[in-house]
Amino acid sequence: MSDKPLHPRTRAIHHGIRRSQYGEMAEALFMTQGFAYDSAEQAEARFIKAGPDEFIYARYGNPTSRMFEDRIASLEGTEDAFATASGMAAVNGALMCFAKPGDHIVSSRALFGSCLYVLDVLARFGVEVSYVDGTDLDQWRAAIRPDTRAVFFESVSNPTLEVVDIAGVAALARAVGALVVVDNVFATPVYSRAVEQGADVVVYSTTKHIDGSGRCLGGVICGTRQFVREVAEPYLKHTGAAISPFNAWLMLNGLNTLDLRVRAQTDSALALARALQDMAGVSRVVYPGLPDHPQYDLVQRQMGAGGTMIAVDVGSKAAAFAAMDRMRVFEISNNLGDAKSIVTHPATTTHSRLTPEVREGLGITPGLLRLSVGLEHADDLIDDLRQALA
Ligand SMILES: Cc1ncc(COP(=O)(O)O)c(C=O)c1O
């Protein structure tokens, strides 16, 4: 066999399989919380040090979950990964596992509401958090200090689709030895080159594109073996963050088609974003794949495509609600990355916890709609929005 590295799309289907003695083709679902030992001595030995194919308890690890972890680590280009019960368990775990009172973390301001909540929790326990405009490298430069422990950001932010220069921020962080933690949900593993660009830890809500059909919750923390197994795992396994083996099995299934789905959804998102620019009632279209996106060049360099999400401003809450209520193909919901297209009104749902002033500062205006573009025919999506906005 040639030594030529396999493409990500191929690895997403084959990498990390652990076959049982039956030689099954599909990944086996080990729906078990525990594992029987041959002897008391074996149990003792396994608690001292478990080998790579030895398991103790599903909160610590499980063969199906491990297949998912190995496969996603291979896609992301990291040595290892730990799969969690949800995306928020991953964000919380990735930061909480190392933070201690007195630490300093710099974060971009434009984050998903629950990510902001986790940073508030850290602040409650004595971690100092400085917020910056993630798109402004000078603000990162000014905020990162010799004692900064970590930087955190969403590489494409929820819901305003701001893009952070990963390589630029990583260089500043590296200079002071700070860890670079990236929530890469919107970029997806298909367009993520975060590790190549200097990220140390990448987290995903696998609830989104990786499951891809809106069936279950999941998350994952990708990083070096040392970070994942020595820093993150002790925190995650003792605080109950592990993914259900059933959900890991569904996620493995999702990975089979991830590349095809995300690329098709991205093609439709670009067509839809272009069409929206000429639609009645639309005051602003934000799509990272449109040349008028403020960081278009960075998007091309960093991701190579605009992704599956669009933000569109229709002027007011009343206009946004009226349009949502008229949509027939887009579902009103708050997941994203699903095969079904979804419309969300962030100001009254995902970001409703924030004060109106903070929302306004983040560009989450009352008329802003977040669109997650699914796998339907692009023409049907365009027609749906045109009639809803007319
Ligand atoms: C950027 C981002 N991070 C994390 C999460 C949390 O994921 P989960 O709902 O799987 O906990 C979400 C969910 O919307 C998200 O958009």
The ligand as an SDF file (V2000), in Angstrom:
LIG
                    3D

 16 16  0  0  0  0  0  0  0  0999 V2000
  -20.7090   28.2190   18.9960 C   0  0  0  0  0  0  0  0  0  0  0  0
  -21.4210   27.2330   19.8600 C   0  0  0  0  0  0  0  0  0  0  0  0
  -20.7410   26.6190   20.8570 N   0  0  0  0  0  0  0  0  0  0  0  0
  -21.3420   25.7220   21.6550 C   0  0  0  0  0  0  0  0  0  0  0  0
  -22.6700   25.3930   21.5050 C   0  0  0  0  0  0  0  0  0  0  0  0
  -23.2910   24.4220   22.4640 C   0  0  0  0  0  0  0  0  0  0  0  0
  -23.5760   23.1840   21.9040 O   0  0  0  0  0  0  0  0  0  0  0  0
  -24.6090   22.1460   22.5590 P   0  0  0  0  0  0  0  0  0  0  0  0
  -25.9730   22.7120   22.3080 O   0  0  0  0  0  0  0  0  0  0  0  0
  -24.3350   20.8700   21.8550 O   0  0  0  0  0  0  0  0  0  0  0  0
  -24.3240   22.0810   24.0130 O   0  0  0  0  0  0  0  0  0  0  0  0
  -23.4090   25.9700   20.4710 C   0  0  0  0  0  0  0  0  0  0  0  0
  -24.8320   25.6250   20.3130 C   0  0  0  0  0  0  0  0  0  0  0  0
  -25.6000   26.3060   19.6580 O   0  0  0  0  0  0  0  0  0  0  0  0
  -22.7690   26.9190   19.6250 C   0  0  0  0  0  0  0  0  0  0  0  0
  -23.4360   27.5300   18.6290 O   0  0  0  0  0  0  0  0  0  0  0  0
  1  2  1  0
  2  3  1  0
  2 15  2  0
  3  4  2  0
  4  5  1  0
  5  6  1  0
  5 12  2  0
  6  7  1  0
  7  8  1  0
  8  9  2  0
  8 10  1  0
  8 11  1  0
 12 13  1  0
 12 15  1  0
 13 14  2  0
 15 16  1  0
M  END
$$$$
